């Protein structure tokens, strides 16, 4: 996403949740759920080192294409 799209999202959340939205527990849960879907660490945590799955646990497309 570009900066303008993120700014619009932030403005919308701020308008609905008010001041302190960045630390609101419900909003943090939603943000962290979205980050987890994309393989990112929770808000405020350091990035985790990538884990290498066992050969049989790699995604099917990687096993088939040799990635």
OpenMM code with the backbone's topology and positions (N, CA, C; nanometers):
from openmm import Vec3, app, unit

residues = "UNK UNK UNK UNK UNK UNK UNK UNK UNK UNK UNK UNK UNK UNK UNK UNK UNK UNK UNK UNK UNK UNK UNK UNK UNK UNK UNK UNK UNK UNK UNK UNK UNK UNK UNK UNK UNK UNK UNK UNK UNK UNK UNK UNK UNK UNK UNK UNK UNK UNK UNK UNK UNK UNK UNK UNK UNK UNK UNK UNK UNK UNK UNK UNK UNK UNK UNK".split()
positions = [
    Vec3(0.0844, -0.1186, 0.0000),
    Vec3(0.0000, 0.0000, 0.0000),
    Vec3(0.0878, 0.1233, 0.0000),
    Vec3(0.0406, 0.2233, -0.0666),
    Vec3(0.1159, 0.3483, -0.0647),
    Vec3(0.0799, 0.4311, 0.0586),
    Vec3(0.1580, 0.5333, 0.0840),
    Vec3(0.1391, 0.6161, 0.2024),
    Vec3(0.0041, 0.6847, 0.2088),
    Vec3(-0.0491, 0.7256, 0.0939),
    Vec3(-0.1784, 0.7943, 0.0920),
    Vec3(-0.2913, 0.7015, 0.1367),
    Vec3(-0.2871, 0.5763, 0.0918),
    Vec3(-0.3904, 0.4801, 0.1308),
    Vec3(-0.3825, 0.4516, 0.2814),
    Vec3(-0.2623, 0.4359, 0.3315),
    Vec3(-0.2462, 0.4114, 0.4751),
    Vec3(-0.2924, 0.5311, 0.5568),
    Vec3(-0.2659, 0.6510, 0.5080),
    Vec3(-0.3095, 0.7724, 0.5786),
    Vec3(-0.4620, 0.7792, 0.5848),
    Vec3(-0.5302, 0.7413, 0.4755),
    Vec3(-0.6777, 0.7415, 0.4747),
    Vec3(-0.7324, 0.6402, 0.5753),
    Vec3(-0.6693, 0.5234, 0.5818),
    Vec3(-0.7130, 0.4219, 0.6774),
    Vec3(-0.6940, 0.4743, 0.8197),
    Vec3(-0.5779, 0.5331, 0.8455),
    Vec3(-0.5504, 0.5860, 0.9791),
    Vec3(-0.6496, 0.6951, 1.0166),
    Vec3(-0.6823, 0.7826, 0.9237),
    Vec3(-0.7800, 0.8893, 0.9500),
    Vec3(-0.9169, 0.8301, 0.9835),
    Vec3(-0.9568, 0.7269, 0.9099),
    Vec3(-1.0854, 0.6636, 0.9346),
    Vec3(-1.0926, 0.5982, 1.0716),
    Vec3(-0.9855, 0.5285, 1.1100),
    Vec3(-0.9823, 0.4643, 1.2414),
    Vec3(-0.9850, 0.5704, 1.3500),
    Vec3(-0.9088, 0.6757, 1.3321),
    Vec3(-0.9040, 0.7841, 1.4309),
    Vec3(-1.0415, 0.8479, 1.4459),
    Vec3(-1.1113, 0.8681, 1.3336),
    Vec3(-1.2443, 0.9296, 1.3384),
    Vec3(-1.3439, 0.8410, 1.4142),
    Vec3(-1.3334, 0.7086, 1.3972),
    Vec3(-1.4279, 0.6182, 1.4628),
    Vec3(-1.3902, 0.5861, 1.6070),
    Vec3(-1.2601, 0.5697, 1.6340),
    Vec3(-1.2182, 0.5257, 1.7671),
    Vec3(-1.1746, 0.6399, 1.8573),
    Vec3(-1.1438, 0.7554, 1.8003),
    Vec3(-1.1043, 0.8708, 1.8805),
    Vec3(-0.9583, 0.8681, 1.9218),
    Vec3(-0.9255, 0.9562, 2.0152),
    Vec3(-0.7883, 0.9661, 2.0638),
    Vec3(-0.7469, 0.8357, 2.1321),
    Vec3(-0.6232, 0.8035, 2.1233),
    Vec3(-0.5720, 0.6829, 2.1861),
    Vec3(-0.6021, 0.5555, 2.1088),
    Vec3(-0.6454, 0.5692, 1.9845),
    Vec3(-0.6811, 0.4518, 1.9059),
    Vec3(-0.5629, 0.3572, 1.8868),
    Vec3(-0.4404, 0.4125, 1.8864),
    Vec3(-0.3230, 0.3293, 1.8620),
    Vec3(-0.2979, 0.2292, 1.9743),
    Vec3(-0.3490, 0.2582, 2.0944),
    Vec3(-0.3276, 0.1692, 2.2083),
    Vec3(-0.4561, 0.0976, 2.2514),
    Vec3(-0.5648, 0.1157, 2.1776),
    Vec3(-0.6916, 0.0503, 2.2095),
    Vec3(-0.6748, -0.1010, 2.1924),
    Vec3(-0.7068, -0.1806, 2.2961),
    Vec3(-0.6868, -0.3259, 2.2895),
    Vec3(-0.7591, -0.3930, 2.1719),
    Vec3(-0.8791, -0.3515, 2.1417),
    Vec3(-0.9538, -0.4134, 2.0318),
    Vec3(-0.8873, -0.3851, 1.8981),
    Vec3(-0.8394, -0.2633, 1.8806),
    Vec3(-0.7740, -0.2265, 1.7549),
    Vec3(-0.6401, -0.2982, 1.7434),
    Vec3(-0.5657, -0.3077, 1.8531),
    Vec3(-0.4381, -0.3794, 1.8503),
    Vec3(-0.4573, -0.5264, 1.8140),
    Vec3(-0.5637, -0.5893, 1.8674),
    Vec3(-0.5905, -0.7292, 1.8325),
    Vec3(-0.6141, -0.7426, 1.6828),
    Vec3(-0.6926, -0.6516, 1.6264),
    Vec3(-0.7198, -0.6563, 1.4832),
    Vec3(-0.5954, -0.6316, 1.4000),
    Vec3(-0.5160, -0.5338, 1.4405),
    Vec3(-0.3920, -0.5041, 1.3677),
    Vec3(-0.2969, -0.6229, 1.3738),
    Vec3(-0.2846, -0.6834, 1.4922),
    Vec3(-0.1939, -0.7961, 1.5069),
    Vec3(-0.2438, -0.9190, 1.4315),
    Vec3(-0.3742, -0.9370, 1.4242),
    Vec3(-0.4292, -1.0486, 1.3463),
    Vec3(-0.3954, -1.0314, 1.1989),
    Vec3(-0.4092, -0.9092, 1.1494),
    Vec3(-0.3760, -0.8824, 1.0097),
    Vec3(-0.2274, -0.9016, 0.9857),
    Vec3(-0.1442, -0.8548, 1.0784),
    Vec3(0.0004, -0.8707, 1.0641),
    Vec3(0.0381, -1.0186, 1.0645),
    Vec3(-0.0272, -1.0991, 1.1502),
    Vec3(0.0024, -1.2424, 1.1559),
    Vec3(-0.0316, -1.3098, 1.0234),
    Vec3(-0.1405, -1.2681, 0.9595),
    Vec3(-0.1787, -1.3250, 0.8299),
    Vec3(-0.0716, -1.3013, 0.7248),
    Vec3(0.0036, -1.1936, 0.7420),
    Vec3(0.1069, -1.1585, 0.6448),
    Vec3(0.2472, -1.1957, 0.6923),
    Vec3(0.2547, -1.2732, 0.8004),
    Vec3(0.3836, -1.3195, 0.8493),
    Vec3(0.4665, -1.2130, 0.9191),
    Vec3(0.4016, -1.1083, 0.9691),
    Vec3(0.4715, -1.0006, 1.0376),
    Vec3(0.4569, -1.0165, 1.1883),
    Vec3(0.5533, -0.9648, 1.2645),
    Vec3(0.5417, -0.9745, 1.4106),
    Vec3(0.4341, -0.8803, 1.4620),
    Vec3(0.3835, -0.9037, 1.5835),
    Vec3(0.2852, -0.8126, 1.6419),
    Vec3(0.3404, -0.6709, 1.6559),
    Vec3(0.2519, -0.5750, 1.6629),
    Vec3(0.2893, -0.4345, 1.6768),
    Vec3(0.3776, -0.4191, 1.8004),
    Vec3(0.4908, -0.3523, 1.7845),
    Vec3(0.5805, -0.3242, 1.8958),
    Vec3(0.6843, -0.4305, 1.9226),
    Vec3(0.6827, -0.5407, 1.8500),
    Vec3(0.7827, -0.6455, 1.8692),
    Vec3(0.8850, -0.6408, 1.7572),
    Vec3(1.0041, -0.6903, 1.7873),
    Vec3(1.1099, -0.6958, 1.6867),
    Vec3(1.0768, -0.8049, 1.5856),
    Vec3(1.1205, -0.7882, 1.4614),
    Vec3(1.0978, -0.8937, 1.3620),
    Vec3(1.1625, -1.0245, 1.4051),
    Vec3(1.0916, -1.1317, 1.3807),
    Vec3(1.1431, -1.2637, 1.4144),
    Vec3(1.2262, -1.3165, 1.2985),
    Vec3(1.3329, -1.3910, 1.3290),
    Vec3(1.4098, -1.4489, 1.2186),
    Vec3(1.3253, -1.5520, 1.1456),
    Vec3(1.3432, -1.5635, 1.0147),
    Vec3(1.2630, -1.6612, 0.9395),
    Vec3(1.2960, -1.8023, 0.9839),
    Vec3(1.1945, -1.8847, 0.9850),
    Vec3(1.2141, -2.0247, 1.0205),
    Vec3(1.2153, -2.1070, 0.8931),
    Vec3(1.2984, -2.2080, 0.8896),
    Vec3(1.3050, -2.2966, 0.7735),
    Vec3(1.2267, -2.4223, 0.8054),
    Vec3(1.1149, -2.4429, 0.7353),
    Vec3(1.0351, -2.5622, 0.7623),
    Vec3(1.1077, -2.6879, 0.7157),
    Vec3(1.0674, -2.8013, 0.7711),
    Vec3(1.1215, -2.9292, 0.7272),
    Vec3(1.0879, -2.9478, 0.5796),
    Vec3(1.1714, -3.0213, 0.5039),
    Vec3(1.1482, -3.0354, 0.3592),
    Vec3(1.0074, -3.0767, 0.3216),
    Vec3(0.9447, -3.1673, 0.3965),
    Vec3(0.8093, -3.2109, 0.3650),
    Vec3(0.7029, -3.1100, 0.4037),
    Vec3(0.7399, -3.0057, 0.4773),
    Vec3(0.6439, -2.9069, 0.5260),
    Vec3(0.6429, -2.7802, 0.4413),
    Vec3(0.7253, -2.7745, 0.3385),
    Vec3(0.7255, -2.6560, 0.2529),
    Vec3(0.5951, -2.6505, 0.1734),
    Vec3(0.5552, -2.5314, 0.1298),
    Vec3(0.4335, -2.5222, 0.0487),
    Vec3(0.4446, -2.6100, -0.0765),
    Vec3(0.3309, -2.6596, -0.1195),
    Vec3(0.3267, -2.7492, -0.2346),
    Vec3(0.3933, -2.6882, -0.3565),
    Vec3(0.3654, -2.5616, -0.3843),
    Vec3(0.4228, -2.4999, -0.5042),
    Vec3(0.5750, -2.4952, -0.4963),
    Vec3(0.6311, -2.4809, -0.3755),
    Vec3(0.7772, -2.4799, -0.3604),
    Vec3(0.8330, -2.6205, -0.3805),
    Vec3(0.7611, -2.7215, -0.3319),
    Vec3(0.8079, -2.8586, -0.3495),
    Vec3(0.8058, -2.8967, -0.4980),
    Vec3(0.7015, -2.8551, -0.5675),
    Vec3(0.6896, -2.8896, -0.7096),
    Vec3(0.7870, -2.8131, -0.7969),
    Vec3(0.8098, -2.6850, -0.7646),
    Vec3(0.8956, -2.6004, -0.8479),
    Vec3(1.0399, -2.5924, -0.7955),
    Vec3(1.0653, -2.6569, -0.6831),
    Vec3(1.2006, -2.6602, -0.6307),
    Vec3(1.2470, -2.5309, -0.5660),
    Vec3(1.1568, -2.4570, -0.5045),
    Vec3(1.1938, -2.3298, -0.4420),
    Vec3(1.2368, -2.3402, -0.3004),
] * unit.nanometer
topology = app.Topology()
chain = topology.addChain("A")
for resn in residues:
    res = topology.addResidue(resn, chain)
    for name in ("N", "CA", "C"):
        topology.addAtom(name, app.Element.getBySymbol(name[0]), res)
